[in-house]
């Protein structure tokens, strides 16, 4: 996977069980966010390359769908063992191209493994229902069957985990798959597919391609692609959904977020602060479940902010591969500049910066920006409304829980939220009335396990069936009802 004309590794496609560079391809650059150094070139597939990958997947599907489900999952069992064996290796690659801390990267790989574990249970998960004598001498049953070639388009922030939200469930159900990961982080999914190849998955069942918008649109419009899964920003999710749905495809498109963390006066403040730090600044805030708006209720603001500002100023920011680092760099220089621009907007619109991340100085050449906290943010401010996707926390103050609920529910996003309290009554009321798909109670990042769905609402999700859990089984299968009578 190297080429003489490049001093770097060249990341190629994996089509029909073979690693290959697309004909006449263009190249993208992969950088280490901690240093800014170029670490690889990635070969982009054009429309013809996408077509070849999809056709290889379709040809494989015609055989793979006939393989008994108990046999299909055997490759996933072997794959899980290889992921366990190579966790540190995979996490190291992830840190190198994404920037996140070594601890965070290992936790992500663990989550990816959990997805594979659940998909291994497909013989039970795909079971239908049956009832004898629905009428005199007539029996009825339902079965689930695969739908064909499925495509996945995944983001830069979780290059190990998010692809596993998709293809293990899809292929265990009997489908074949074409994965198009973020061109910013192709090394992690490439290494993951290398391990899958070692696990003995038949050629064509999973195919890996790289590219930008041209590759995405080719997948969305290809007539042999029957279902599309996406995770990314809301504008792109809306494009994915409208384009693929117009082509008659099944779509699940997970979009952006503006997640609120509500803190009641009775909360355990030291533990709450640690949860907020992890939620707002873990992964440098580059998570769709990151807390980005802190809603302090009544007298909670004073003691909460005293502890939070002190802890934030003490955060160790730097190269995620180094021990003791708590917050990593942003993924690219362009993204770091974009987030810094939002901090400038916050100041210009009148928010009070308690911690300004632009003051951080790290002379590594990387894309570093410190954590930022704004106080006295109002709902009309840009930093209160738009997804920043960086380590910027906006503090808003309200007097009652009811005001907090109304504030959160006015957001056009509905991915996740959390409340910190020792009151069961307040927690129950909040979780019942709030308009978001995932709710944490004294949990800063309400990320569901593999056997539950990732249930975003409103502009955070476009589609009907969510990622992983039982929804994934329904999404990647067609249900058939069979009625029988024997004379």
C-alpha positions as CSV (number, residue, x, y, z in Angstrom):
1,X,0.0,0.0,0.0
2,X,2.9,2.4,-0.8
3,X,3.9,4.0,-4.0
4,X,7.4,5.1,-5.2
5,X,6.1,8.5,-6.3
6,X,5.0,9.4,-2.8
7,X,7.1,9.6,0.4
8,X,4.0,8.8,2.4
9,X,1.7,5.8,2.6
10,X,-1.0,5.8,-0.1
11,X,-4.4,4.6,1.2
12,X,-6.3,2.6,-1.5
13,X,-9.7,1.1,-2.1
14,X,-10.7,-2.4,-1.1
15,X,-13.0,-3.8,-3.8
16,X,-14.1,-7.5,-4.2
17,X,-11.4,-8.6,-1.7
18,X,-8.5,-6.8,-3.4
19,X,-6.6,-3.6,-2.5
20,X,-6.3,-1.4,-5.5
21,X,-5.8,2.2,-6.5
22,X,-8.6,3.6,-8.6
23,X,-7.8,4.4,-12.3
24,X,-7.0,8.0,-12.9
25,X,-7.6,8.9,-9.3
26,X,-7.0,12.2,-7.5
27,X,-5.4,12.3,-4.1
28,X,-6.3,13.8,-0.7
29,X,-3.9,14.5,2.2
30,X,-4.1,13.0,5.7
31,X,-2.4,15.0,8.5
32,X,-1.5,14.4,12.1
33,X,-3.6,17.0,14.0
34,X,-1.1,17.1,16.8
35,X,1.8,18.2,14.6
36,X,0.3,19.3,11.3
37,X,2.6,16.8,9.4
38,X,1.4,14.9,6.4
39,X,1.2,11.2,7.2
40,X,-0.5,9.7,4.1
41,X,-2.1,10.3,0.8
42,X,-5.5,8.9,0.1
43,X,-6.6,7.8,-3.4
44,X,-10.1,9.1,-4.2
45,X,-12.5,6.9,-6.2
46,X,-14.4,8.6,-9.1
47,X,-17.9,7.7,-10.3
48,X,-16.5,4.7,-12.3
49,X,-14.7,3.4,-9.2
50,X,-17.8,3.7,-7.1
51,X,-19.7,1.8,-9.8
52,X,-17.2,-1.0,-9.7
53,X,-17.4,-1.3,-5.9
54,X,-21.2,-1.3,-5.9
55,X,-21.4,-3.9,-8.7
56,X,-18.9,-6.1,-6.9
57,X,-21.1,-5.8,-3.8
58,X,-24.2,-6.7,-5.8
59,X,-22.6,-9.8,-7.3
60,X,-21.5,-10.9,-3.9
61,X,-25.0,-10.3,-2.5
62,X,-26.6,-12.8,-4.8
63,X,-24.5,-15.5,-3.0
64,X,-24.2,-14.0,0.5
65,X,-27.9,-13.8,1.0
66,X,-28.1,-17.6,0.6
67,X,-25.6,-18.2,3.4
68,X,-27.3,-19.3,6.6
69,X,-27.3,-16.6,9.2
70,X,-25.5,-18.9,11.7
71,X,-22.7,-19.2,9.2
72,X,-22.6,-15.5,8.2
73,X,-21.8,-14.4,11.8
74,X,-18.9,-16.8,12.1
75,X,-16.7,-14.3,10.3
76,X,-17.8,-11.6,12.8
77,X,-16.8,-13.9,15.7
78,X,-13.3,-14.2,14.2
79,X,-13.2,-10.5,13.5
80,X,-14.1,-9.7,17.1
81,X,-11.1,-11.8,18.3
82,X,-8.8,-9.9,15.9
83,X,-10.1,-6.5,17.0
84,X,-9.4,-7.6,20.6
85,X,-5.9,-8.6,19.7
86,X,-5.1,-5.4,17.8
87,X,-7.0,-2.9,20.0
88,X,-3.8,-0.9,20.9
89,X,-2.6,-0.9,17.3
90,X,-5.9,0.3,15.9
91,X,-6.2,2.9,18.7
92,X,-2.7,4.2,17.9
93,X,-3.6,4.7,14.2
94,X,-6.8,6.5,15.3
95,X,-4.9,8.9,17.5
96,X,-2.3,9.6,14.8
97,X,-4.9,10.7,12.2
98,X,-7.8,12.0,14.3
99,X,-5.8,13.5,17.2
100,X,-7.9,12.1,20.1
101,X,-6.2,11.0,23.3
102,X,-4.9,7.4,23.6
103,X,-7.4,6.7,26.3
104,X,-10.3,8.1,24.2
105,X,-9.1,6.1,21.2
106,X,-9.0,2.8,23.1
107,X,-12.5,3.5,24.5
108,X,-13.8,4.1,20.9
109,X,-12.3,0.8,19.7
110,X,-14.0,-0.9,22.6
111,X,-17.3,0.6,21.5
112,X,-16.7,-0.7,18.0
113,X,-16.1,-4.2,19.3
114,X,-19.4,-4.0,21.2
115,X,-21.2,-3.4,18.0
116,X,-19.7,-6.5,16.4
117,X,-20.6,-8.5,19.5
118,X,-24.3,-7.5,19.2
119,X,-24.3,-8.2,15.4
120,X,-23.0,-11.7,16.2
121,X,-26.5,-12.3,17.8
122,X,-28.2,-11.9,14.5
123,X,-29.6,-15.5,14.5
124,X,-31.8,-14.3,17.4
125,X,-32.2,-10.7,16.3
126,X,-33.6,-11.6,12.9
127,X,-36.3,-14.0,14.2
128,X,-39.8,-13.3,13.0
129,X,-43.2,-14.1,14.6
130,X,-45.7,-16.8,14.0
131,X,-49.2,-17.7,14.9
132,X,-51.1,-20.8,14.0
133,X,-54.8,-20.8,13.1
134,X,-55.2,-17.1,12.3
135,X,-58.2,-18.5,10.5
136,X,-59.5,-22.0,10.1
137,X,-56.6,-24.1,8.9
138,X,-54.5,-21.1,8.1
139,X,-51.2,-20.3,9.8
140,X,-49.3,-17.0,9.5
141,X,-45.6,-16.1,10.1
142,X,-43.2,-13.2,9.4
143,X,-39.6,-13.5,8.2
144,X,-36.9,-10.9,7.7
145,X,-34.8,-10.9,4.5
146,X,-31.8,-8.8,3.4
147,X,-32.4,-5.9,1.0
148,X,-29.3,-5.8,-1.1
149,X,-26.3,-3.5,-1.4
150,X,-26.1,-1.0,1.5
151,X,-23.8,2.1,1.7
152,X,-22.3,3.8,4.7
153,X,-20.9,7.4,4.8
154,X,-19.1,8.1,8.0
155,X,-17.5,11.1,9.8
156,X,-14.0,12.0,11.0
157,X,-14.7,12.0,14.7
158,X,-15.3,8.3,15.3
159,X,-13.5,6.4,12.4
160,X,-13.4,3.1,14.3
161,X,-16.8,3.1,16.0
162,X,-19.3,4.7,13.6
163,X,-18.6,2.4,10.6
164,X,-19.4,-0.5,13.0
165,X,-22.8,1.1,13.7
166,X,-23.5,0.1,10.2
167,X,-21.8,-2.7,8.3
168,X,-21.7,-5.5,10.9
169,X,-25.4,-5.3,11.3
170,X,-25.9,-5.0,7.5
171,X,-23.8,-8.0,6.5
172,X,-25.0,-10.2,9.4
173,X,-28.5,-9.6,8.0
174,X,-27.3,-10.9,4.7
175,X,-26.6,-7.7,2.8
176,X,-23.4,-6.5,1.3
177,X,-21.8,-3.1,2.0
178,X,-19.8,-0.3,0.5
179,X,-18.2,2.0,3.1
180,X,-17.1,5.5,2.3
181,X,-15.4,6.9,5.4
182,X,-14.3,10.5,5.9
183,X,-11.4,11.4,3.7
184,X,-9.8,13.1,6.7
185,X,-9.3,9.8,8.6
186,X,-9.0,6.9,6.1
187,X,-6.2,5.0,8.0
188,X,-8.4,3.6,10.8
189,X,-11.2,2.2,8.7
190,X,-8.5,0.8,6.3
191,X,-6.8,-1.1,9.1
192,X,-10.2,-2.3,10.4
193,X,-11.0,-3.7,6.9
194,X,-7.5,-5.3,6.7
195,X,-8.4,-7.2,9.9
196,X,-11.8,-8.2,8.4
197,X,-10.1,-9.5,5.4
198,X,-7.9,-11.6,7.7
199,X,-11.1,-12.9,9.4
200,X,-12.1,-14.5,6.1
201,X,-15.1,-12.5,4.9
202,X,-15.9,-13.5,1.3
203,X,-14.8,-11.1,-1.4
204,X,-17.3,-8.3,-2.2
205,X,-19.3,-8.6,1.0
206,X,-17.6,-5.5,2.3
207,X,-16.0,-2.9,0.1
208,X,-14.1,0.2,1.1
209,X,-13.8,3.3,-1.1
210,X,-12.5,6.9,-0.5
211,X,-13.4,10.3,-1.8
212,X,-15.3,13.5,-1.3
213,X,-18.7,14.8,-2.4
214,X,-18.5,13.2,-5.9
215,X,-18.1,9.7,-4.4
216,X,-21.0,10.4,-2.0
217,X,-23.3,11.5,-4.7
218,X,-22.4,8.5,-6.9
219,X,-23.4,6.2,-4.0
220,X,-26.6,8.1,-3.4
221,X,-27.7,7.8,-7.0
222,X,-26.5,4.3,-7.9
223,X,-29.5,2.1,-8.8
224,X,-28.0,-1.0,-7.1
225,X,-27.6,0.7,-3.7
226,X,-30.8,0.0,-1.7
227,X,-30.0,1.7,1.6
228,X,-27.8,4.5,2.8
229,X,-26.5,5.2,6.3
230,X,-24.9,8.5,7.2
231,X,-23.4,10.3,10.2
232,X,-22.3,14.0,9.9
233,X,-23.5,17.6,10.0
234,X,-27.2,18.5,9.6
235,X,-26.9,20.2,6.2
236,X,-25.2,17.2,4.7
237,X,-27.6,14.8,6.5
238,X,-30.5,16.7,4.9
239,X,-28.9,16.4,1.5
240,X,-28.2,12.7,2.0
241,X,-31.8,12.1,3.0
242,X,-33.5,14.1,0.3
243,X,-31.2,12.8,-2.5
244,X,-31.3,9.1,-1.6
245,X,-35.0,9.1,-0.7
246,X,-35.8,10.7,-4.0
247,X,-34.0,7.7,-5.6
248,X,-36.3,5.3,-3.7
249,X,-33.7,4.2,-1.2
250,X,-34.0,3.6,2.5
251,X,-32.1,6.2,4.5
252,X,-30.9,6.9,8.0
253,X,-29.1,10.2,8.2
254,X,-27.8,11.3,11.5
255,X,-27.1,15.0,11.7
256,X,-25.7,17.7,14.0
257,X,-26.6,18.8,17.5
258,X,-26.7,21.5,20.1
259,X,-26.8,19.5,23.3
260,X,-27.8,21.1,26.6
261,X,-26.6,20.2,30.1
262,X,-29.0,21.3,32.8
263,X,-27.6,21.7,36.3
264,X,-30.0,22.0,39.3
265,X,-28.9,23.6,42.6
266,X,-29.0,20.3,44.4
267,X,-26.6,18.6,42.0
268,X,-23.4,17.0,43.3
269,X,-21.2,19.8,42.0
270,X,-17.7,18.2,42.0
271,X,-19.0,15.1,40.1
272,X,-21.1,17.3,37.9
273,X,-18.1,19.4,36.9
274,X,-16.1,16.3,35.9
275,X,-19.0,15.1,33.8
276,X,-19.3,18.5,32.1
277,X,-15.6,18.6,31.4
278,X,-15.8,15.2,29.7
279,X,-18.9,16.1,27.8
280,X,-17.9,19.6,26.6
281,X,-14.1,19.1,26.0
282,X,-13.6,15.4,25.5
283,X,-12.4,14.8,21.9
284,X,-12.0,18.7,21.8
285,X,-15.8,18.9,21.6
286,X,-15.9,17.1,18.2
287,X,-18.7,14.8,19.1
288,X,-22.3,14.8,18.1
289,X,-23.1,14.1,21.8
290,X,-20.8,16.8,23.2
291,X,-22.5,19.2,25.7
292,X,-22.2,22.6,24.2
293,X,-24.8,24.7,26.2
294,X,-24.7,24.6,30.0
295,X,-28.0,25.7,31.6
296,X,-27.5,26.7,35.3
297,X,-30.8,26.8,37.2
298,X,-31.2,29.4,39.9
299,X,-28.4,29.5,42.5
300,X,-26.5,26.6,40.8
301,X,-24.5,29.0,38.7
302,X,-22.2,30.4,41.4
303,X,-20.7,27.2,42.9
304,X,-20.8,25.4,39.6
305,X,-18.9,28.0,37.6
306,X,-16.3,28.5,40.4
307,X,-15.4,24.8,40.2
308,X,-15.8,24.5,36.4
309,X,-13.6,27.5,35.5
310,X,-10.8,26.3,37.8
311,X,-10.9,22.8,36.4
312,X,-11.0,24.0,32.8
313,X,-8.0,26.2,33.2
314,X,-6.1,23.2,34.6
315,X,-6.9,20.9,31.6
316,X,-3.9,19.4,30.0
317,X,-4.2,20.2,26.2
318,X,-1.8,18.7,23.7
319,X,-0.7,15.7,21.6
320,X,-3.2,12.9,22.4
321,X,-0.5,10.3,22.0
322,X,1.3,11.7,25.1
323,X,0.5,10.5,28.6
324,X,-1.5,12.8,30.9
325,X,-3.2,14.8,28.0
326,X,-6.9,15.4,28.6
327,X,-7.9,17.4,25.5
328,X,-6.7,16.8,22.0
329,X,-6.2,19.1,19.0
330,X,-8.9,19.7,16.4
331,X,-8.9,17.6,13.3
332,X,-7.6,20.2,10.7
333,X,-6.2,23.7,10.6
334,X,-9.4,24.8,8.8
335,X,-11.6,23.4,11.5
336,X,-9.5,25.0,14.3
337,X,-9.9,28.4,12.5
338,X,-13.6,27.9,12.1
339,X,-14.0,27.2,15.9
340,X,-11.8,30.2,16.8
341,X,-14.1,32.3,14.6
342,X,-17.1,31.2,16.7
343,X,-15.2,32.3,19.8
344,X,-14.7,35.7,18.2
345,X,-18.5,35.9,17.4
346,X,-19.3,35.1,21.0
347,X,-17.2,38.0,22.2
348,X,-18.5,40.4,19.5
349,X,-22.1,39.5,20.4
350,X,-21.6,40.3,24.1
351,X,-21.0,36.9,25.8
352,X,-18.5,37.0,28.7
353,X,-15.5,34.8,28.2
354,X,-14.5,33.1,31.5
355,X,-11.9,31.0,29.6
356,X,-10.7,31.9,26.1
357,X,-9.2,29.0,24.3
358,X,-7.5,31.3,21.7
359,X,-5.0,32.2,24.4
360,X,-3.5,28.6,24.4
361,X,0.1,28.5,23.1
362,X,1.5,25.1,21.9
363,X,4.4,25.3,19.5
364,X,4.0,21.9,17.8
365,X,2.6,22.9,14.5
366,X,-0.6,21.2,15.3
367,X,-4.2,22.4,15.3
368,X,-4.6,23.2,19.0
369,X,-7.2,25.4,20.6
370,X,-7.9,25.6,24.3
371,X,-11.2,25.0,26.0
372,X,-13.5,28.0,26.1
373,X,-16.3,29.0,28.5
374,X,-18.8,31.8,27.9
375,X,-21.1,33.1,30.6
376,X,-24.3,35.2,30.2
377,X,-25.0,33.7,26.8
378,X,-28.5,34.6,25.4
379,X,-30.6,32.5,23.1
380,X,-30.3,34.9,20.1
381,X,-26.4,34.6,20.1
382,X,-24.7,32.6,17.3
383,X,-22.8,30.4,19.8
384,X,-26.1,29.5,21.5
385,X,-27.8,28.5,18.2
386,X,-25.3,26.9,15.8
387,X,-23.4,23.7,16.1
388,X,-19.7,24.7,16.7
389,X,-18.2,21.2,17.0
390,X,-15.4,22.3,19.1
391,X,-14.4,22.9,22.8
392,X,-16.7,25.9,23.3
393,X,-19.2,25.8,26.2
394,X,-22.0,28.5,26.4
395,X,-23.5,29.1,29.9
396,X,-27.1,30.2,30.1
397,X,-29.0,31.1,33.3
398,X,-32.6,30.4,34.2
399,X,-34.6,30.5,37.4
400,X,-36.6,27.3,37.2
401,X,-36.6,23.8,35.8
402,X,-39.6,24.7,33.7
403,X,-37.7,27.6,32.1
404,X,-34.8,25.2,31.4
405,X,-37.1,22.7,29.7
406,X,-38.7,25.4,27.5
407,X,-35.2,26.7,26.6
408,X,-33.9,23.3,25.5
409,X,-37.1,22.4,23.6
410,X,-36.8,25.6,21.5
411,X,-33.7,24.2,19.9
412,X,-34.1,22.9,16.3
413,X,-31.8,20.0,17.3
414,X,-32.8,17.1,19.4
415,X,-29.8,14.7,19.7
416,X,-29.0,14.5,23.4
417,X,-29.3,16.3,26.7
418,X,-28.6,15.7,30.4
419,X,-29.8,16.9,33.7
420,X,-27.7,16.9,36.9
421,X,-29.7,16.6,40.1
422,X,-30.3,14.5,43.2
423,X,-34.0,14.9,42.8
424,X,-35.9,12.0,41.3
425,X,-38.9,14.2,40.7
426,X,-36.8,16.7,38.7
427,X,-35.1,14.0,36.8
428,X,-38.4,12.3,35.9
429,X,-40.1,15.5,34.8
430,X,-37.1,16.5,32.7
431,X,-36.7,13.1,31.0
432,X,-40.5,13.0,30.3
433,X,-40.9,16.5,28.9
434,X,-37.7,17.1,27.0
435,X,-37.7,16.9,23.2
436,X,-34.5,15.0,22.6
437,X,-33.8,11.4,21.6
438,X,-31.2,10.6,24.2
439,X,-31.3,11.8,27.8
440,X,-28.7,11.5,30.5
441,X,-29.5,11.7,34.2
442,X,-26.2,12.6,36.0
443,X,-24.5,11.3,32.8
444,X,-22.8,13.9,30.6
445,X,-22.6,11.8,27.4
446,X,-25.8,9.8,27.0
447,X,-24.3,7.5,24.4
448,X,-26.5,4.3,24.1
449,X,-24.9,0.9,24.1
450,X,-24.9,-1.2,20.9
451,X,-28.2,-3.0,21.8
452,X,-30.1,0.3,22.1
453,X,-30.8,2.8,19.2
454,X,-28.9,6.0,18.7
455,X,-32.2,8.0,18.8
456,X,-31.7,11.6,17.6
457,X,-34.8,13.8,17.1
458,X,-35.7,16.8,15.1
459,X,-32.9,18.2,12.9
460,X,-30.5,15.8,14.4
461,X,-32.0,12.9,12.4
462,X,-33.6,12.3,9.1
463,X,-35.3,9.0,8.5
464,X,-37.4,6.5,10.5
465,X,-35.1,3.8,11.8
466,X,-32.1,4.7,13.9
467,X,-28.5,3.3,14.0
468,X,-27.7,0.1,15.8
469,X,-29.9,-1.8,18.3
470,X,-33.2,-3.4,17.1
471,X,-33.7,-0.4,14.7
472,X,-30.6,-1.6,12.7
473,X,-32.1,-5.0,12.2
474,X,-35.3,-3.5,10.9
475,X,-33.4,-1.0,8.7
476,X,-31.3,-3.6,7.0
477,X,-34.1,-6.1,6.3
478,X,-37.4,-6.3,4.6
479,X,-40.3,-8.0,6.5
480,X,-42.3,-10.6,4.7
481,X,-45.6,-12.0,5.9
482,X,-46.4,-15.6,4.8
483,X,-49.8,-17.2,5.2
484,X,-50.2,-20.9,4.5
485,X,-53.0,-23.5,4.3
486,X,-52.5,-27.2,3.5
487,X,-55.3,-29.2,1.9
